[in-house]
Every structure is written in structure tokens, then in C-alpha cells.
Amino acid sequence: MKTQIFTILVTITTLLAALSTGCSQKPATPEDTREQTAEATKKVKEESKEAAKKLEAASDQVKDQVKAVAQGVKEGWNDEKNKTRTVDLNTASETELTSLPGVGKREAQKIIKGRPYQSKHELVSKGIFSEDDYLKFSDQVTVN
């Protein structure tokens, strides 16, 4: 896809350079056309790189928002169940762990691999969660 866009941009740039030199008073030499085309292509390349950076940043923001929406739906859906029970970090299944706010399959697997726990805060000290993420569900977990 990137090469197709680049090819189109180079073609347009070449045509614009050829047209602009064809309209001038003196006829353009092939060297003039080559230089103008190279300069225009360089400019398009720089602008394309900048646009790609902006697009990548926007894409990252969209990914973060989609993840937040999915977590919000999950938390809202499981809200009643989560208020009435706690999950034991040493015995809970992957499914039980993923019912916690902000805990996905990957995190649940890390919790299981890190067993046994002496305290629930070990999820932070072992680097499985940041303090902020841990606080989202800390009141819903226990260690027995």
C-alpha cells in the first residue's frame, strides 16, 4: 500500500514538474526537469513521513480508546457479580481473573504463573500490574 501511494505521488510530482517547466518562457532541459522532479519528490517524501507519524499517533489513541470502551463494557456487565464476591489470587481460574476490571487473558495468565502469593499487593511488586491498574480491582481480590 505504501509503495502504491509513493508511486502515485512520484508520478503526480513528475507531471507537475513537467507541466510547470513546459509553461515557462525558455524550454527546460532534461537536467532542469530531473532536478525539479527530484526536489518535488524530496518534499513529498518529507511531508509523507510527517503525515505517517501523525496517523500512527492517532491510531495509537484510537486503540487506547477502544480498549477503554471494552473494559468499561466488561466492568459494567460484571458489576453486580463483582460487588458481592472476591477472587482468590492463589486459586482463581483464568475466567474468574478476567472478570476483574482491567484484567485480560494475558494478565490472568501472568497472575497464575506468579503463584503463590503471600499478599495481594505482590501483583504490583512482581511487576504484573502498575499501582494504578491494581487499585481498580484490589478490593475484589484476596489471598488465602
C-alpha positions in Angstrom: 0.0 0.0 0.0 2.8 2.5 0.9 4.6 1.7 -2.3 1.5 2.3 -4.4 0.9 5.7 -2.7 4.5 6.6 -3.1 4.4 5.6 -6.8 1.3 7.7 -7.4 2.9 10.7 -5.6 6.1 10.5 -7.7 4.0 10.3 -10.9 2.0 13.3 -9.9 5.1 15.2 -8.9 6.8 14.4 -12.2 3.8 15.5 -14.2 3.6 18.8 -12.2 7.2 19.4 -12.7 7.0 18.7 -16.4 3.9 21.0 -16.8 5.5 23.8 -14.9 8.6 23.8 -17.0 6.6 23.4 -20.2 4.8 26.7 -19.5 7.9 28.8 -18.9 9.5 31.2 -21.4 12.6 29.1 -22.1 12.5 25.4 -22.9 13.5 23.2 -20.0 16.5 20.9 -20.4 16.2 17.3 -19.2 18.6 18.2 -16.4 16.2 21.0 -15.2 13.3 18.6 -15.3 15.3 16.0 -13.4 16.3 18.5 -10.7 12.8 19.9 -10.3 11.3 16.4 -10.1 13.9 15.3 -7.5 13.3 18.4 -5.4 9.5 17.9 -5.6 9.8 14.2 -4.8 12.0 15.1 -1.8 9.4 17.5 -0.5 6.6 14.9 -1.0 8.6 12.3 0.8 9.2 14.6 3.9 5.5 15.5 4.0 4.5 11.8 3.7 6.8 10.9 6.6 5.2 13.6 8.8 1.7 12.5 7.8 2.5 8.9 8.6 3.8 9.9 12.1 0.6 11.8 12.8 -1.5 8.9 11.5 0.4 6.4 13.7 -0.2 8.6 16.8 -3.9 8.9 16.0 -4.1 5.1 15.6 -2.5 4.6 19.0 -5.0 6.9 20.6 -7.9 5.1 18.9 -6.5 1.7 20.1 -6.4 3.0 23.7 -9.9 4.3 23.5 -11.3 1.1 22.1 -9.5 -0.8 24.9 -11.0 1.5 27.5 -14.5 1.1 26.0 -14.2 -2.7 26.0 -13.0 -2.7 29.6 -15.9 -0.3 30.6 -18.4 -2.7 29.0 -16.9 -5.6 30.7 -16.8 -3.8 34.1 -20.4 -2.6 33.7 -21.6 -6.1 32.6 -19.9 -7.8 35.6 -20.6 -5.0 38.1 -23.2 -6.8 40.2 -21.2 -10.0 40.4 -18.0 -8.2 41.4 -19.7 -6.3 44.3 -20.7 -9.5 46.1 -17.6 -11.7 45.8 -13.8 -11.7 45.9 -11.4 -13.6 43.9 -8.6 -15.6 45.5 -5.4 -14.9 43.6 -4.0 -18.3 44.5 -6.9 -20.4 43.4 -8.9 -18.5 40.8 -9.3 -19.7 37.3 -8.3 -17.6 34.3 -12.0 -16.9 33.7 -12.5 -15.7 37.2 -9.4 -13.5 37.0 -10.5 -11.9 33.7 -13.8 -10.9 35.3 -11.8 -8.3 37.3 -11.7 -4.8 35.9 -8.7 -4.2 33.7 -7.6 -7.9 33.8 -7.3 -9.5 30.4 -6.3 -13.0 29.4 -2.6 -12.1 29.3 -2.6 -10.6 32.8 -4.6 -13.5 34.2 -2.0 -15.9 32.8 0.7 -13.8 34.5 -1.1 -13.9 37.8 -1.4 -17.7 37.6 2.3 -18.1 36.7 3.3 -15.9 39.6 1.6 -18.1 42.3 1.6 -18.5 45.2 1.1 -15.0 46.6 1.6 -14.1 50.3 -0.2 -10.7 49.8 -2.4 -9.4 47.0 -0.1 -6.4 46.6 2.5 -8.7 45.2 0.8 -8.2 41.9 2.5 -4.8 41.9 5.8 -5.8 43.4 6.2 -8.7 40.9 5.5 -6.2 38.0 2.3 -7.8 36.8 0.3 -4.5 37.3 1.1 -0.9 37.9 -0.2 0.6 41.2 -3.0 2.5 39.3 -4.2 -0.6 37.5 -4.0 -2.7 40.7 -6.2 -0.2 42.6 -9.0 -0.7 40.0 -9.7 -4.2 41.4 -7.7 -4.5 44.7 -10.9 -4.5 46.8 -12.2 -7.5 44.8 -9.2 -9.9 45.4 -7.9 -11.8 48.3 -5.1 -14.2 49.1 -5.9 -17.3 51.2 
